[in-house]
Amino acid sequence: MDIHELIARGEGEELEFKQKTTHPHRISRTLVSLANTRGGQVLVGVDDAGRVVGVRDAEEELFVLREAAEHYIAPPLTALGFREVETDGRTVLVVTVPESRTKPHRAQVAPGDWRGYVRVRDASVQTSGLTEKVLARQPPEARFEKIPLSQPELAVLDYLKTRPRITLAQFMQLVNFGKRRAFQTLIKLVLHGYLRHHDKEKEPYYTL
């Protein structure tokens, strides 16, 4: 696919724009989220608005990406693909991240702090222990199956039948859950296709 056609698709579950890579632990989250979900591509040298800004030093970007894949991700990602594309007089680095066969992967976000991520729409979202168990059982290219729902999970679906959206705080109040448990429940529903996650506004929210 032509690079401009790819950019025109916009960021989503399988596509991320990065103006540049600044540190291995930052890009590791994106790489992990793609590998843990359906795979995808990262365009380095494209800003959030989809403008081609190019990379100043492709070799430097490649070094950071390889460092992230080998030393800031566990287990390491060994099958990344790299391609340099020249467009409008600028260089864009296309990083291809295959869906992993050794899920779940975790990213090192700080010394001694390793966390799992999955791709939800156009965001890298931290996983729960439950999500990681699902990932470990999930064969590559398989979609998350529909699952039996608990009363709190059914409650949020019933709530959204008569309201356009629900926030984390509203869900916490609805089912009397703490923040961590409520967030894990909502993300579980997103991953299994029951809810959609939106994070473009100041406060993220969920819809059917």
C-alpha positions as CSV (number, residue, x, y, z in Angstrom):
1,M,0.0,0.0,0.0
2,D,1.2,3.5,-0.8
3,I,2.4,5.4,2.2
4,H,-0.1,8.2,1.7
5,E,-3.0,5.7,1.4
6,L,-1.8,4.1,4.7
7,I,-1.7,7.5,6.4
8,A,-5.2,8.4,5.1
9,R,-6.6,5.4,7.0
10,G,-5.8,7.2,10.2
11,E,-4.6,5.7,13.5
12,G,-6.5,2.7,14.7
13,E,-6.2,-0.8,16.1
14,E,-3.5,-1.7,13.6
15,L,-1.8,1.6,12.8
16,E,0.1,4.1,15.0
17,F,1.8,7.4,14.0
18,K,5.0,8.5,15.8
19,Q,6.8,11.7,15.1
20,K,9.9,10.1,16.5
21,T,11.0,7.5,19.0
22,T,12.3,9.2,22.1
23,H,13.2,6.3,24.4
24,P,12.9,2.5,24.2
25,H,10.5,2.3,27.2
26,R,8.0,4.7,25.5
27,I,7.9,2.9,22.1
28,S,7.9,-0.5,23.8
29,R,4.3,0.0,25.0
30,T,3.1,0.5,21.4
31,L,5.0,-2.5,20.1
32,V,3.7,-4.7,22.9
33,S,0.1,-3.6,22.4
34,L,0.2,-4.4,18.7
35,A,1.9,-7.7,19.2
36,N,-0.6,-8.7,21.9
37,T,-3.5,-7.8,19.7
38,R,-3.7,-8.2,15.9
39,G,-0.3,-6.9,14.9
40,G,0.0,-3.7,12.8
41,Q,2.3,-1.0,11.8
42,V,4.0,2.1,13.3
43,L,4.9,5.0,11.0
44,V,7.8,6.9,12.5
45,G,8.1,10.3,11.0
46,V,4.4,11.0,10.9
47,D,2.8,13.3,13.4
48,D,-0.6,12.8,15.2
49,A,-2.4,14.8,12.5
50,G,-1.1,12.5,9.8
51,R,1.5,15.0,8.4
52,V,4.7,13.6,7.1
53,V,7.5,15.3,9.1
54,G,10.2,12.7,8.4
55,V,12.9,11.3,10.6
56,R,16.2,13.1,11.1
57,D,18.3,9.9,11.4
58,A,16.8,6.6,10.4
59,E,19.7,4.6,11.9
60,E,19.1,6.3,15.3
61,E,15.4,5.4,15.1
62,L,16.2,1.8,14.2
63,F,18.6,1.6,17.1
64,V,15.9,2.7,19.6
65,L,13.3,0.4,18.1
66,R,15.7,-2.6,18.3
67,E,16.7,-1.8,21.8
68,A,13.0,-1.6,22.8
69,A,12.2,-4.9,21.1
70,E,15.2,-6.8,22.6
71,H,15.7,-5.3,26.0
72,Y,12.5,-3.5,27.0
73,I,10.0,-6.2,26.1
74,A,9.5,-9.6,27.6
75,P,9.6,-12.0,25.9
76,P,11.5,-10.0,23.3
77,L,9.9,-9.3,19.9
78,T,12.2,-10.9,17.3
79,A,10.1,-10.6,14.1
80,L,9.7,-6.9,13.6
81,G,10.1,-5.6,10.0
82,F,11.6,-2.3,9.1
83,R,11.3,-0.4,5.8
84,E,12.4,3.2,4.9
85,V,10.1,5.1,2.6
86,E,11.0,8.3,0.9
87,T,8.1,10.7,0.3
88,D,7.9,14.5,-0.2
89,G,11.7,14.6,0.3
90,R,11.4,13.1,3.8
91,T,12.1,9.6,5.2
92,V,9.3,7.7,7.0
93,L,10.2,4.5,8.8
94,V,7.6,1.8,8.5
95,V,7.7,-0.7,11.4
96,T,5.7,-3.9,10.9
97,V,4.7,-5.7,14.1
98,P,3.3,-9.2,13.5
99,E,0.7,-10.6,15.9
100,S,2.7,-12.6,18.4
101,R,2.6,-16.4,18.9
102,T,4.1,-16.1,22.3
103,K,1.5,-13.8,24.0
104,P,1.4,-12.0,26.4
105,H,4.3,-9.6,26.1
106,R,5.1,-7.0,28.7
107,A,6.9,-3.6,28.3
108,Q,9.3,-2.2,30.8
109,V,7.9,1.2,31.7
110,A,10.4,1.9,34.5
111,P,13.3,-0.1,36.2
112,G,11.7,-3.3,37.5
113,D,8.2,-2.3,36.3
114,W,6.9,-4.5,33.5
115,R,3.3,-4.1,32.2
116,G,1.2,-5.7,29.6
117,Y,-0.7,-3.7,26.9
118,V,-3.3,-4.4,24.2
119,R,-4.5,-2.3,21.4
120,V,-8.0,-0.8,21.9
121,R,-9.0,1.3,18.9
122,D,-6.1,3.7,18.6
123,A,-4.7,3.5,22.1
124,S,-2.3,1.2,24.0
125,V,-4.3,0.1,27.1
126,Q,-2.8,-1.6,30.1
127,T,-4.0,-5.2,30.6
128,S,-5.2,-6.9,33.8
129,G,-4.2,-10.4,34.9
130,L,-7.4,-11.7,33.5
131,T,-6.7,-10.2,30.1
132,E,-3.2,-11.7,30.0
133,K,-4.7,-15.1,30.7
134,V,-7.0,-14.7,27.8
135,L,-4.1,-13.6,25.6
136,A,-2.1,-16.6,26.6
137,R,-4.9,-18.9,25.4
138,Q,-5.7,-17.0,22.3
139,P,-4.2,-18.4,19.0
140,P,-2.9,-15.8,16.5
141,E,-5.5,-14.2,14.2
142,A,-8.4,-15.5,16.5
143,R,-10.9,-12.9,17.6
144,F,-11.9,-12.6,21.2
145,E,-15.0,-14.8,21.6
146,K,-18.2,-13.7,23.2
147,I,-18.3,-14.7,26.9
148,P,-20.9,-15.2,29.6
149,L,-21.4,-12.0,31.5
150,S,-21.6,-11.3,35.2
151,Q,-24.3,-9.1,36.8
152,P,-22.0,-6.0,36.9
153,E,-21.1,-6.5,33.2
154,L,-24.8,-6.9,32.3
155,A,-25.5,-3.7,34.3
156,V,-23.3,-1.6,32.2
157,L,-24.8,-2.9,29.0
158,D,-28.3,-2.2,30.3
159,Y,-27.2,1.3,31.3
160,L,-26.0,2.1,27.8
161,K,-29.2,0.9,26.2
162,T,-30.8,4.1,27.5
163,R,-27.7,6.5,27.6
164,P,-25.2,7.4,25.0
165,R,-22.0,6.8,27.1
166,I,-20.6,5.8,30.5
167,T,-17.4,6.9,32.2
168,L,-15.2,4.9,34.5
169,A,-16.4,7.0,37.5
170,Q,-20.1,6.5,36.5
171,F,-19.5,2.7,36.2
172,M,-17.8,2.6,39.6
173,Q,-20.8,4.3,41.1
174,L,-23.2,2.0,39.2
175,V,-21.8,-1.3,40.5
176,N,-20.0,-0.1,43.6
177,F,-16.6,-1.2,42.4
178,G,-13.2,0.3,43.2
179,K,-11.3,2.0,40.3
180,R,-9.0,-0.9,39.5
181,R,-11.7,-3.5,39.4
182,A,-14.0,-1.3,37.4
183,F,-11.4,-0.4,34.8
184,Q,-10.5,-4.1,34.3
185,T,-14.1,-5.0,33.9
186,L,-14.7,-2.3,31.2
187,I,-11.5,-3.2,29.3
188,K,-12.5,-6.9,29.4
189,L,-15.8,-5.9,27.8
190,V,-14.0,-3.8,25.2
191,L,-11.7,-6.7,24.3
192,H,-14.5,-9.1,23.9
193,G,-16.4,-6.7,21.6
194,Y,-19.2,-5.6,23.9
195,L,-18.1,-2.0,24.3
196,R,-16.1,0.6,22.5
197,H,-13.4,2.7,24.2
198,H,-13.1,6.4,23.4
199,D,-10.2,8.5,24.7
200,K,-10.1,11.6,22.5
201,E,-11.8,13.8,25.1
202,K,-10.5,14.9,28.5
203,E,-12.3,12.0,30.2
204,P,-12.3,8.6,28.4
205,Y,-15.7,7.0,28.1
206,Y,-17.4,3.8,26.7
207,T,-20.2,3.2,24.3
208,L,-22.0,0.2,22.8
